[in-house]
Amino acid sequence: MAPYPFTTLNPFVGVVEYRDGYSLKAADIPGLIDGASEGRGKGHEFLKHLERTKALLYIVDAAGTDGRDPVNDLRVLASELMAYGDGDMRHRHALVVANKLDLLEGERTEELFYNLTTMAEDMGIQMYGDVLGISAGVSGVGLRELSDAMRNVVLESQKETEF
């Protein structure tokens, strides 16, 4: 983890363990670029790690550091995921997360959440709940809520695939 884009260079699979014994696997893949679904960069290499996921977690840089636009970043992520393979990722439940929330002021946060929600709807992301705000690297704000939401979205996805 570092305060600049593309710090994750290789996919990483880890386990989130909950106090009650429940656990889930989580795959952290490097940021996707335009054209990843067509094999640009290491797109296919990274995207193949998501083929067996039960749910998706879209994380964008809320503060827009390095001149990035979090709403456009969400658009690119959704476009690439939905264009990959047979497009079945379009039907997976997803959480949308705005990181670096500590760098935003209140009014900007509300506007950003609204714009992210609108983009998610426009892109056909199957959002499970509202946009979540976190500060993963500094204060840890929102991480417990994110952990709970991850568990809930995976459990809900499992329920739906059992029928």
VMD Tcl script that builds the backbone (N, CA, C; Angstrom):
set m [mol new atoms 489]
animate dup $m
set s [atomselect $m all]
$s set {name element resname resid chain x y z} {
  {N N MET 1 A 0.857 -1.166 0.000}
  {CA C MET 1 A 0.000 0.000 0.000}
  {C C MET 1 A 0.905 1.230 0.000}
  {N N ALA 2 A 0.587 2.162 -0.845}
  {CA C ALA 2 A 1.342 3.410 -0.910}
  {C C ALA 2 A 0.413 4.498 -1.438}
  {N N PRO 3 A 0.788 5.771 -1.251}
  {CA C PRO 3 A -0.103 6.871 -1.648}
  {C C PRO 3 A -0.005 7.263 -3.121}
  {N N TYR 4 A 0.181 6.293 -4.004}
  {CA C TYR 4 A 0.209 6.579 -5.428}
  {C C TYR 4 A -0.434 5.411 -6.171}
  {N N PRO 5 A -0.900 5.660 -7.414}
  {CA C PRO 5 A -1.619 4.612 -8.140}
  {C C PRO 5 A -0.712 3.455 -8.554}
  {N N PHE 6 A -1.334 2.310 -8.762}
  {CA C PHE 6 A -0.689 1.104 -9.266}
  {C C PHE 6 A 0.421 0.593 -8.353}
  {N N THR 7 A 0.173 0.631 -7.045}
  {CA C THR 7 A 1.151 0.081 -6.103}
  {C C THR 7 A 1.041 -1.436 -6.021}
  {N N THR 8 A -0.132 -1.981 -6.313}
  {CA C THR 8 A -0.288 -3.434 -6.353}
  {C C THR 8 A 0.177 -3.885 -7.724}
  {N N LEU 9 A 1.260 -4.657 -7.755}
  {CA C LEU 9 A 1.830 -5.073 -9.028}
  {C C LEU 9 A 1.431 -6.496 -9.419}
  {N N ASN 10 A 1.082 -7.299 -8.433}
  {CA C ASN 10 A 0.697 -8.680 -8.691}
  {C C ASN 10 A -0.578 -8.990 -7.925}
  {N N PRO 11 A -1.418 -9.857 -8.484}
  {CA C PRO 11 A -2.618 -10.257 -7.755}
  {C C PRO 11 A -2.245 -10.904 -6.426}
  {N N PHE 12 A -3.056 -10.660 -5.430}
  {CA C PHE 12 A -2.827 -11.214 -4.101}
  {C C PHE 12 A -4.142 -11.762 -3.583}
  {N N VAL 13 A -4.130 -13.020 -3.160}
  {CA C VAL 13 A -5.324 -13.633 -2.581}
  {C C VAL 13 A -5.079 -13.798 -1.091}
  {N N GLY 14 A -6.005 -13.293 -0.299}
  {CA C GLY 14 A -5.897 -13.395 1.152}
  {C C GLY 14 A -7.200 -13.891 1.743}
  {N N VAL 15 A -7.207 -14.050 3.039}
  {CA C VAL 15 A -8.387 -14.521 3.747}
  {C C VAL 15 A -8.792 -13.474 4.775}
  {N N VAL 16 A -10.077 -13.136 4.794}
  {CA C VAL 16 A -10.633 -12.256 5.812}
  {C C VAL 16 A -11.285 -13.174 6.839}
  {N N GLU 17 A -10.776 -13.134 8.059}
  {CA C GLU 17 A -11.304 -13.992 9.116}
  {C C GLU 17 A -12.097 -13.149 10.105}
  {N N TYR 18 A -13.295 -13.634 10.425}
  {CA C TYR 18 A -14.179 -12.945 11.348}
  {C C TYR 18 A -14.116 -13.623 12.714}
  {N N ARG 19 A -14.442 -12.881 13.738}
  {CA C ARG 19 A -14.337 -13.391 15.111}
  {C C ARG 19 A -15.191 -14.621 15.378}
  {N N ASP 20 A -16.277 -14.761 14.642}
  {CA C ASP 20 A -17.161 -15.907 14.873}
  {C C ASP 20 A -16.755 -17.150 14.084}
  {N N GLY 21 A -15.601 -17.096 13.414}
  {CA C GLY 21 A -15.094 -18.249 12.681}
  {C C GLY 21 A -15.382 -18.224 11.192}
  {N N TYR 22 A -16.286 -17.355 10.761}
  {CA C TYR 22 A -16.562 -17.232 9.327}
  {C C TYR 22 A -15.332 -16.637 8.643}
  {N N SER 23 A -15.061 -17.069 7.428}
  {CA C SER 23 A -13.960 -16.485 6.669}
  {C C SER 23 A -14.338 -16.427 5.197}
  {N N LEU 24 A -13.709 -15.522 4.484}
  {CA C LEU 24 A -13.907 -15.431 3.045}
  {C C LEU 24 A -12.579 -15.116 2.394}
  {N N LYS 25 A -12.431 -15.558 1.163}
  {CA C LYS 25 A -11.232 -15.254 0.397}
  {C C LYS 25 A -11.460 -13.947 -0.345}
  {N N ALA 26 A -10.411 -13.152 -0.410}
  {CA C ALA 26 A -10.477 -11.891 -1.134}
  {C C ALA 26 A -9.276 -11.795 -2.070}
  {N N ALA 27 A -9.532 -11.405 -3.298}
  {CA C ALA 27 A -8.464 -11.235 -4.282}
  {C C ALA 27 A -8.256 -9.750 -4.527}
  {N N ASP 28 A -7.048 -9.291 -4.336}
  {CA C ASP 28 A -6.678 -7.903 -4.616}
  {C C ASP 28 A -5.899 -7.929 -5.918}
  {N N ILE 29 A -6.460 -7.302 -6.948}
  {CA C ILE 29 A -5.744 -7.281 -8.218}
  {C C ILE 29 A -5.262 -5.866 -8.505}
  {N N PRO 30 A -4.204 -5.752 -9.283}
  {CA C PRO 30 A -3.714 -4.414 -9.642}
  {C C PRO 30 A -4.784 -3.618 -10.379}
  {N N GLY 31 A -4.637 -2.316 -10.351}
  {CA C GLY 31 A -5.577 -1.444 -11.038}
  {C C GLY 31 A -5.683 -1.785 -12.510}
  {N N LEU 32 A -6.888 -1.673 -13.043}
  {CA C LEU 32 A -7.122 -1.979 -14.446}
  {C C LEU 32 A -7.062 -0.712 -15.278}
  {N N ILE 33 A -6.586 -0.858 -16.499}
  {CA C ILE 33 A -6.497 0.268 -17.424}
  {C C ILE 33 A -7.475 0.034 -18.576}
  {N N ASP 34 A -7.788 1.104 -19.295}
  {CA C ASP 34 A -8.605 0.981 -20.495}
  {C C ASP 34 A -7.978 -0.062 -21.406}
  {N N GLY 35 A -8.775 -1.007 -21.865}
  {CA C GLY 35 A -8.281 -2.046 -22.764}
  {C C GLY 35 A -7.843 -3.324 -22.062}
  {N N ALA 36 A -7.929 -3.369 -20.736}
  {CA C ALA 36 A -7.511 -4.557 -19.987}
  {C C ALA 36 A -8.282 -5.799 -20.440}
  {N N SER 37 A -9.574 -5.651 -20.721}
  {CA C SER 37 A -10.392 -6.790 -21.124}
  {C C SER 37 A -9.980 -7.336 -22.485}
  {N N GLU 38 A -9.259 -6.527 -23.255}
  {CA C GLU 38 A -8.758 -6.949 -24.564}
  {C C GLU 38 A -7.314 -7.418 -24.476}
  {N N GLY 39 A -6.786 -7.493 -23.260}
  {CA C GLY 39 A -5.425 -7.977 -23.065}
  {C C GLY 39 A -4.372 -6.894 -22.971}
  {N N ARG 40 A -4.791 -5.646 -22.981}
  {CA C ARG 40 A -3.825 -4.549 -22.878}
  {C C ARG 40 A -3.121 -4.618 -21.525}
  {N N GLY 41 A -1.821 -4.371 -21.532}
  {CA C GLY 41 A -1.038 -4.501 -20.305}
  {C C GLY 41 A -1.098 -5.941 -19.845}
  {N N LYS 42 A -1.360 -6.145 -18.590}
  {CA C LYS 42 A -1.516 -7.508 -18.055}
  {C C LYS 42 A -2.984 -7.785 -17.742}
  {N N GLY 43 A -3.864 -7.158 -18.525}
  {CA C GLY 43 A -5.293 -7.221 -18.267}
  {C C GLY 43 A -5.850 -8.617 -18.084}
  {N N HIS 44 A -5.618 -9.510 -19.041}
  {CA C HIS 44 A -6.169 -10.864 -18.918}
  {C C HIS 44 A -5.565 -11.602 -17.729}
  {N N GLU 45 A -4.283 -11.400 -17.517}
  {CA C GLU 45 A -3.610 -12.052 -16.382}
  {C C GLU 45 A -4.263 -11.648 -15.067}
  {N N PHE 46 A -4.630 -10.369 -14.937}
  {CA C PHE 46 A -5.244 -9.883 -13.712}
  {C C PHE 46 A -6.719 -10.280 -13.628}
  {N N LEU 47 A -7.438 -10.126 -14.722}
  {CA C LEU 47 A -8.879 -10.380 -14.720}
  {C C LEU 47 A -9.229 -11.840 -14.484}
  {N N LYS 48 A -8.366 -12.756 -14.885}
  {CA C LYS 48 A -8.679 -14.180 -14.695}
  {C C LYS 48 A -8.832 -14.534 -13.215}
  {N N HIS 49 A -8.224 -13.743 -12.339}
  {CA C HIS 49 A -8.334 -13.984 -10.900}
  {C C HIS 49 A -9.745 -13.694 -10.380}
  {N N LEU 50 A -10.545 -13.001 -11.167}
  {CA C LEU 50 A -11.893 -12.632 -10.724}
  {C C LEU 50 A -12.977 -13.557 -11.257}
  {N N GLU 51 A -12.609 -14.502 -12.109}
  {CA C GLU 51 A -13.605 -15.345 -12.763}
  {C C GLU 51 A -14.445 -16.151 -11.785}
  {N N ARG 52 A -13.884 -16.551 -10.662}
  {CA C ARG 52 A -14.628 -17.401 -9.725}
  {C C ARG 52 A -15.139 -16.636 -8.505}
  {N N THR 53 A -15.107 -15.335 -8.564}
  {CA C THR 53 A -15.560 -14.552 -7.412}
  {C C THR 53 A -17.074 -14.613 -7.270}
  {N N LYS 54 A -17.507 -14.470 -6.043}
  {CA C LYS 54 A -18.945 -14.444 -5.769}
  {C C LYS 54 A -19.479 -13.017 -5.811}
  {N N ALA 55 A -18.601 -12.054 -5.562}
  {CA C ALA 55 A -18.985 -10.642 -5.546}
  {C C ALA 55 A -17.767 -9.803 -5.934}
  {N N LEU 56 A -18.022 -8.564 -6.276}
  {CA C LEU 56 A -16.951 -7.657 -6.683}
  {C C LEU 56 A -16.884 -6.465 -5.743}
  {N N LEU 57 A -15.694 -5.938 -5.600}
  {CA C LEU 57 A -15.454 -4.767 -4.773}
  {C C LEU 57 A -14.704 -3.756 -5.632}
  {N N TYR 58 A -15.391 -2.691 -5.988}
  {CA C TYR 58 A -14.789 -1.628 -6.788}
  {C C TYR 58 A -14.260 -0.577 -5.810}
  {N N ILE 59 A -12.954 -0.328 -5.818}
  {CA C ILE 59 A -12.373 0.681 -4.930}
  {C C ILE 59 A -11.770 1.784 -5.783}
  {N N VAL 60 A -12.188 3.011 -5.508}
  {CA C VAL 60 A -11.657 4.162 -6.231}
  {C C VAL 60 A -11.038 5.147 -5.241}
  {N N ASP 61 A -10.115 5.933 -5.745}
  {CA C ASP 61 A -9.443 6.964 -4.956}
  {C C ASP 61 A -10.367 8.179 -4.891}
  {N N ALA 62 A -11.039 8.347 -3.763}
  {CA C ALA 62 A -12.024 9.420 -3.602}
  {C C ALA 62 A -11.404 10.802 -3.746}
  {N N ALA 63 A -10.161 10.942 -3.324}
  {CA C ALA 63 A -9.505 12.242 -3.330}
  {C C ALA 63 A -9.021 12.643 -4.717}
  {N N GLY 64 A -9.000 11.700 -5.643}
  {CA C GLY 64 A -8.551 12.024 -6.992}
  {C C GLY 64 A -7.097 12.457 -7.040}
  {N N THR 65 A -6.268 11.840 -6.199}
  {CA C THR 65 A -4.848 12.195 -6.201}
  {C C THR 65 A -4.249 11.905 -7.566}
  {N N ASP 66 A -3.199 12.589 -7.875}
  {CA C ASP 66 A -2.521 12.473 -9.170}
  {C C ASP 66 A -3.434 12.829 -10.332}
  {N N GLY 67 A -4.436 13.696 -10.063}
  {CA C GLY 67 A -5.313 14.164 -11.132}
  {C C GLY 67 A -6.326 13.143 -11.606}
  {N N ARG 68 A -6.504 12.084 -10.860}
  {CA C ARG 68 A -7.459 11.046 -11.250}
  {C C ARG 68 A -8.880 11.505 -10.938}
  {N N ASP 69 A -9.829 10.967 -11.686}
  {CA C ASP 69 A -11.244 11.239 -11.474}
  {C C ASP 69 A -11.885 9.944 -10.985}
  {N N PRO 70 A -12.301 9.878 -9.718}
  {CA C PRO 70 A -12.840 8.623 -9.187}
  {C C PRO 70 A -14.068 8.114 -9.938}
  {N N VAL 71 A -14.882 9.003 -10.444}
  {CA C VAL 71 A -16.082 8.580 -11.177}
  {C C VAL 71 A -15.672 7.945 -12.508}
  {N N ASN 72 A -14.718 8.549 -13.191}
  {CA C ASN 72 A -14.221 7.962 -14.433}
  {C C ASN 72 A -13.484 6.651 -14.150}
  {N N ASP 73 A -12.744 6.593 -13.052}
  {CA C ASP 73 A -12.068 5.345 -12.693}
  {C C ASP 73 A -13.080 4.215 -12.497}
  {N N LEU 74 A -14.224 4.513 -11.867}
  {CA C LEU 74 A -15.269 3.507 -11.690}
  {C C LEU 74 A -15.813 3.079 -13.054}
  {N N ARG 75 A -15.991 4.031 -13.948}
  {CA C ARG 75 A -16.474 3.715 -15.301}
  {C C ARG 75 A -15.517 2.760 -16.005}
  {N N VAL 76 A -14.217 3.045 -15.924}
  {CA C VAL 76 A -13.221 2.193 -16.575}
  {C C VAL 76 A -13.237 0.792 -15.959}
  {N N LEU 77 A -13.241 0.718 -14.629}
  {CA C LEU 77 A -13.255 -0.582 -13.962}
  {C C LEU 77 A -14.473 -1.405 -14.396}
  {N N ALA 78 A -15.646 -0.787 -14.341}
  {CA C ALA 78 A -16.876 -1.501 -14.708}
  {C C ALA 78 A -16.840 -1.919 -16.171}
  {N N SER 79 A -16.405 -1.044 -17.042}
  {CA C SER 79 A -16.341 -1.363 -18.474}
  {C C SER 79 A -15.448 -2.563 -18.729}
  {N N GLU 80 A -14.286 -2.564 -18.105}
  {CA C GLU 80 A -13.340 -3.650 -18.334}
  {C C GLU 80 A -13.827 -4.971 -17.750}
  {N N LEU 81 A -14.401 -4.923 -16.558}
  {CA C LEU 81 A -14.913 -6.155 -15.953}
  {C C LEU 81 A -16.070 -6.736 -16.764}
  {N N MET 82 A -16.937 -5.868 -17.246}
  {CA C MET 82 A -18.116 -6.347 -17.966}
  {C C MET 82 A -17.791 -6.785 -19.390}
  {N N ALA 83 A -16.701 -6.289 -19.945}
  {CA C ALA 83 A -16.302 -6.670 -21.299}
  {C C ALA 83 A -15.433 -7.921 -21.316}
  {N N TYR 84 A -14.957 -8.326 -20.158}
  {CA C TYR 84 A -14.051 -9.474 -20.084}
  {C C TYR 84 A -14.812 -10.792 -20.237}
  {N N GLY 85 A -14.225 -11.709 -20.960}
  {CA C GLY 85 A -14.788 -13.051 -21.099}
  {C C GLY 85 A -16.195 -13.008 -21.662}
  {N N ASP 86 A -17.094 -13.754 -21.024}
  {CA C ASP 86 A -18.470 -13.811 -21.511}
  {C C ASP 86 A -19.360 -12.740 -20.877}
  {N N GLY 87 A -18.758 -11.825 -20.118}
  {CA C GLY 87 A -19.506 -10.719 -19.528}
  {C C GLY 87 A -20.322 -11.085 -18.305}
  {N N ASP 88 A -20.076 -12.269 -17.740}
  {CA C ASP 88 A -20.901 -12.701 -16.609}
  {C C ASP 88 A -20.650 -11.914 -15.329}
  {N N MET 89 A -19.571 -11.149 -15.282}
  {CA C MET 89 A -19.329 -10.341 -14.079}
  {C C MET 89 A -20.360 -9.223 -13.938}
  {N N ARG 90 A -21.054 -8.939 -15.009}
  {CA C ARG 90 A -22.110 -7.918 -14.992}
  {C C ARG 90 A -23.208 -8.272 -13.983}
  {N N HIS 91 A -23.396 -9.567 -13.726}
  {CA C HIS 91 A -24.503 -10.018 -12.884}
  {C C HIS 91 A -24.107 -10.229 -11.426}
  {N N ARG 92 A -22.872 -9.965 -11.083}
  {CA C ARG 92 A -22.431 -10.202 -9.704}
  {C C ARG 92 A -22.736 -9.002 -8.820}
  {N N HIS 93 A -23.134 -9.313 -7.596}
  {CA C HIS 93 A -23.310 -8.245 -6.618}
  {C C HIS 93 A -21.976 -7.538 -6.427}
  {N N ALA 94 A -22.046 -6.258 -6.124}
  {CA C ALA 94 A -20.815 -5.494 -5.970}
  {C C ALA 94 A -20.964 -4.433 -4.893}
  {N N LEU 95 A -19.835 -4.116 -4.308}
  {CA C LEU 95 A -19.730 -2.969 -3.406}
  {C C LEU 95 A -18.891 -1.917 -4.116}
  {N N VAL 96 A -19.266 -0.672 -3.942}
  {CA C VAL 96 A -18.479 0.444 -4.468}
  {C C VAL 96 A -17.926 1.189 -3.267}
  {N N VAL 97 A -16.605 1.353 -3.265}
  {CA C VAL 97 A -15.910 1.923 -2.113}
  {C C VAL 97 A -15.076 3.123 -2.548}
  {N N ALA 98 A -15.217 4.210 -1.810}
  {CA C ALA 98 A -14.406 5.414 -2.030}
  {C C ALA 98 A -13.354 5.472 -0.924}
  {N N ASN 99 A -12.088 5.286 -1.297}
  {CA C ASN 99 A -10.981 5.300 -0.348}
  {C C ASN 99 A -10.398 6.715 -0.242}
  {N N LYS 100 A -9.606 6.934 0.771}
  {CA C LYS 100 A -8.961 8.232 1.050}
  {C C LYS 100 A -10.003 9.288 1.398}
  {N N LEU 101 A -11.037 8.852 2.060}
  {CA C LEU 101 A -12.129 9.734 2.441}
  {C C LEU 101 A -11.650 10.867 3.339}
  {N N ASP 102 A -10.590 10.611 4.088}
  {CA C ASP 102 A -10.058 11.613 5.005}
  {C C ASP 102 A -9.544 12.861 4.279}
  {N N LEU 103 A -9.334 12.776 2.979}
  {CA C LEU 103 A -8.824 13.909 2.213}
  {C C LEU 103 A -9.926 14.767 1.591}
  {N N LEU 104 A -11.189 14.401 1.838}
  {CA C LEU 104 A -12.316 15.153 1.275}
  {C C LEU 104 A -13.051 15.942 2.341}
  {N N GLU 105 A -13.680 17.017 1.920}
  {CA C GLU 105 A -14.543 17.791 2.803}
  {C C GLU 105 A -15.971 17.276 2.644}
  {N N GLY 106 A -16.791 17.488 3.644}
  {CA C GLY 106 A -18.154 16.968 3.692}
  {C C GLY 106 A -18.976 17.152 2.441}
  {N N GLU 107 A -19.039 18.361 1.914}
  {CA C GLU 107 A -19.853 18.639 0.735}
  {C C GLU 107 A -19.358 17.850 -0.472}
  {N N ARG 108 A -18.056 17.785 -0.632}
  {CA C ARG 108 A -17.484 17.044 -1.758}
  {C C ARG 108 A -17.778 15.555 -1.626}
  {N N THR 109 A -17.823 15.058 -0.403}
  {CA C THR 109 A -18.094 13.641 -0.176}
  {C C THR 109 A -19.498 13.298 -0.652}
  {N N GLU 110 A -20.480 14.104 -0.267}
  {CA C GLU 110 A -21.863 13.851 -0.681}
  {C C GLU 110 A -21.995 13.871 -2.203}
  {N N GLU 111 A -21.386 14.858 -2.823}
  {CA C GLU 111 A -21.439 14.963 -4.279}
  {C C GLU 111 A -20.763 13.760 -4.935}
  {N N LEU 112 A -19.609 13.362 -4.417}
  {CA C LEU 112 A -18.896 12.224 -4.971}
  {C C LEU 112 A -19.722 10.944 -4.841}
  {N N PHE 113 A -20.295 10.706 -3.675}
  {CA C PHE 113 A -21.103 9.499 -3.465}
  {C C PHE 113 A -22.287 9.471 -4.434}
  {N N TYR 114 A -22.922 10.620 -4.627}
  {CA C TYR 114 A -24.028 10.708 -5.574}
  {C C TYR 114 A -23.549 10.362 -6.989}
  {N N ASN 115 A -22.424 10.959 -7.395}
  {CA C ASN 115 A -21.894 10.720 -8.740}
  {C C ASN 115 A -21.439 9.274 -8.930}
  {N N LEU 116 A -20.851 8.673 -7.894}
  {CA C LEU 116 A -20.446 7.268 -7.985}
  {C C LEU 116 A -21.672 6.365 -8.089}
  {N N THR 117 A -22.703 6.667 -7.324}
  {CA C THR 117 A -23.938 5.880 -7.382}
  {C C THR 117 A -24.558 5.970 -8.768}
  {N N THR 118 A -24.613 7.180 -9.311}
  {CA C THR 118 A -25.167 7.389 -10.651}
  {C C THR 118 A -24.366 6.624 -11.695}
  {N N MET 119 A -23.028 6.693 -11.609}
  {CA C MET 119 A -22.187 5.978 -12.574}
  {C C MET 119 A -22.385 4.475 -12.439}
  {N N ALA 120 A -22.456 3.979 -11.203}
  {CA C ALA 120 A -22.664 2.543 -10.989}
  {C C ALA 120 A -23.979 2.100 -11.639}
  {N N GLU 121 A -25.026 2.883 -11.459}
  {CA C GLU 121 A -26.316 2.560 -12.073}
  {C C GLU 121 A -26.219 2.608 -13.591}
  {N N ASP 122 A -25.570 3.644 -14.120}
  {CA C ASP 122 A -25.425 3.783 -15.572}
  {C C ASP 122 A -24.642 2.615 -16.172}
  {N N MET 123 A -23.673 2.102 -15.438}
  {CA C MET 123 A -22.815 1.017 -15.932}
  {C C MET 123 A -23.427 -0.357 -15.686}
  {N N GLY 124 A -24.528 -0.412 -14.965}
  {CA C GLY 124 A -25.163 -1.692 -14.694}
  {C C GLY 124 A -24.515 -2.490 -13.579}
  {N N ILE 125 A -23.768 -1.819 -12.722}
  {CA C ILE 125 A -23.168 -2.493 -11.568}
  {C C ILE 125 A -24.291 -2.896 -10.626}
  {N N GLN 126 A -24.275 -4.127 -10.187}
  {CA C GLN 126 A -25.297 -4.647 -9.278}
  {C C GLN 126 A -24.923 -4.275 -7.844}
  {N N MET 127 A -25.073 -2.994 -7.526}
  {CA C MET 127 A -24.662 -2.487 -6.212}
  {C C MET 127 A -25.451 -3.118 -5.091}
  {N N TYR 128 A -24.731 -3.545 -4.088}
  {CA C TYR 128 A -25.324 -4.097 -2.882}
  {C C TYR 128 A -25.150 -3.044 -1.799}
  {N N GLY 129 A -26.162 -2.257 -1.583}
  {CA C GLY 129 A -26.080 -1.176 -0.612}
  {C C GLY 129 A -25.571 0.110 -1.242}
  {N N ASP 130 A -25.252 1.055 -0.372}
  {CA C ASP 130 A -24.783 2.363 -0.804}
  {C C ASP 130 A -23.269 2.365 -0.980}
  {N N VAL 131 A -22.756 3.422 -1.597}
  {CA C VAL 131 A -21.314 3.616 -1.694}
  {C C VAL 131 A -20.765 3.698 -0.267}
  {N N LEU 132 A -19.666 3.010 -0.045}
  {CA C LEU 132 A -19.014 3.029 1.265}
  {C C LEU 132 A -17.792 3.931 1.207}
  {N N GLY 133 A -17.582 4.696 2.261}
  {CA C GLY 133 A -16.406 5.548 2.349}
  {C C GLY 133 A -15.440 5.000 3.391}
  {N N ILE 134 A -14.159 4.932 3.026}
  {CA C ILE 134 A -13.147 4.440 3.960}
  {C C ILE 134 A -11.894 5.311 3.890}
  {N N SER 135 A -11.059 5.142 4.874}
  {CA C SER 135 A -9.714 5.693 4.852}
  {C C SER 135 A -8.797 4.556 5.285}
  {N N ALA 136 A -8.390 3.757 4.325}
  {CA C ALA 136 A -7.648 2.528 4.618}
  {C C ALA 136 A -6.264 2.786 5.189}
  {N N GLY 137 A -5.601 3.822 4.729}
  {CA C GLY 137 A -4.212 3.998 5.120}
  {C C GLY 137 A -3.956 4.907 6.298}
  {N N VAL 138 A -4.855 5.793 6.630}
  {CA C VAL 138 A -4.572 6.795 7.653}
  {C C VAL 138 A -5.338 6.518 8.937}
  {N N SER 139 A -6.633 6.657 8.882}
  {CA C SER 139 A -7.427 6.592 10.112}
  {C C SER 139 A -8.164 5.267 10.313}
  {N N GLY 140 A -8.325 4.506 9.258}
  {CA C GLY 140 A -9.077 3.262 9.365}
  {C C GLY 140 A -10.581 3.466 9.381}
  {N N VAL 141 A -11.029 4.688 9.145}
  {CA C VAL 141 A -12.460 4.987 9.140}
  {C C VAL 141 A -13.160 4.120 8.100}
  {N N GLY 142 A -14.257 3.518 8.498}
  {CA C GLY 142 A -15.090 2.761 7.582}
  {C C GLY 142 A -14.667 1.326 7.329}
  {N N LEU 143 A -13.541 0.888 7.870}
  {CA C LEU 143 A -13.071 -0.463 7.578}
  {C C LEU 143 A -13.951 -1.542 8.192}
  {N N ARG 144 A -14.469 -1.292 9.381}
  {CA C ARG 144 A -15.372 -2.280 9.994}
  {C C ARG 144 A -16.643 -2.413 9.163}
  {N N GLU 145 A -17.185 -1.286 8.714}
  {CA C GLU 145 A -18.390 -1.307 7.887}
  {C C GLU 145 A -18.123 -2.023 6.565}
  {N N LEU 146 A -16.938 -1.791 6.000}
  {CA C LEU 146 A -16.569 -2.468 4.762}
  {C C LEU 146 A -16.471 -3.971 4.985}
  {N N SER 147 A -15.838 -4.372 6.060}
  {CA C SER 147 A -15.710 -5.794 6.384}
  {C C SER 147 A -17.081 -6.447 6.528}
  {N N ASP 148 A -17.978 -5.791 7.240}
  {CA C ASP 148 A -19.345 -6.311 7.403}
  {C C ASP 148 A -20.058 -6.401 6.058}
  {N N ALA 149 A -19.913 -5.370 5.231}
  {CA C ALA 149 A -20.568 -5.348 3.924}
  {C C ALA 149 A -20.011 -6.447 3.018}
  {N N MET 150 A -18.704 -6.688 3.090}
  {CA C MET 150 A -18.112 -7.763 2.295}
  {C C MET 150 A -18.723 -9.106 2.669}
  {N N ARG 151 A -18.825 -9.344 3.946}
  {CA C ARG 151 A -19.416 -10.601 4.417}
  {C C ARG 151 A -20.863 -10.728 3.925}
  {N N ASN 152 A -21.632 -9.666 4.093}
  {CA C ASN 152 A -23.042 -9.695 3.712}
  {C C ASN 152 A -23.240 -9.908 2.215}
  {N N VAL 153 A -22.435 -9.249 1.397}
  {CA C VAL 153 A -22.605 -9.391 -0.053}
  {C C VAL 153 A -22.209 -10.785 -0.512}
  {N N VAL 154 A -21.200 -11.374 0.094}
  {CA C VAL 154 A -20.815 -12.742 -0.264}
  {C C VAL 154 A -21.902 -13.722 0.171}
  {N N LEU 155 A -22.407 -13.566 1.381}
  {CA C LEU 155 A -23.468 -14.450 1.860}
  {C C LEU 155 A -24.716 -14.341 0.980}
  {N N GLU 156 A -25.080 -13.135 0.596}
  {CA C GLU 156 A -26.241 -12.926 -0.263}
  {C C GLU 156 A -26.017 -13.576 -1.629}
  {N N SER 157 A -24.836 -13.436 -2.173}
  {CA C SER 157 A -24.512 -14.045 -3.466}
  {C C SER 157 A -24.572 -15.562 -3.379}
  {N N GLN 158 A -24.090 -16.117 -2.270}
  {CA C GLN 158 A -24.150 -17.575 -2.093}
  {C C GLN 158 A -25.591 -18.052 -2.017}
  {N N LYS 159 A -26.427 -17.312 -1.306}
  {CA C LYS 159 A -27.850 -17.677 -1.191}
  {C C LYS 159 A -28.511 -17.743 -2.555}
  {N N GLU 160 A -28.220 -16.748 -3.373}
  {CA C GLU 160 A -28.866 -16.679 -4.687}
  {C C GLU 160 A -28.391 -17.761 -5.627}
  {N N THR 161 A -27.142 -18.201 -5.502}
  {CA C THR 161 A -26.632 -19.237 -6.405}
  {C C THR 161 A -27.036 -20.638 -5.949}
  {N N GLU 162 A -27.538 -20.767 -4.730}
  {CA C GLU 162 A -27.987 -22.070 -4.235}
  {C C GLU 162 A -29.305 -22.480 -4.855}
  {N N PHE 163 A -30.054 -21.523 -5.382}
  {CA C PHE 163 A -31.384 -21.837 -5.944}
  {C C PHE 163 A -31.313 -22.034 -7.428}
}
mol reanalyze $m
mol bondsrecalc $m
mol representation Tube
mol addrep $m
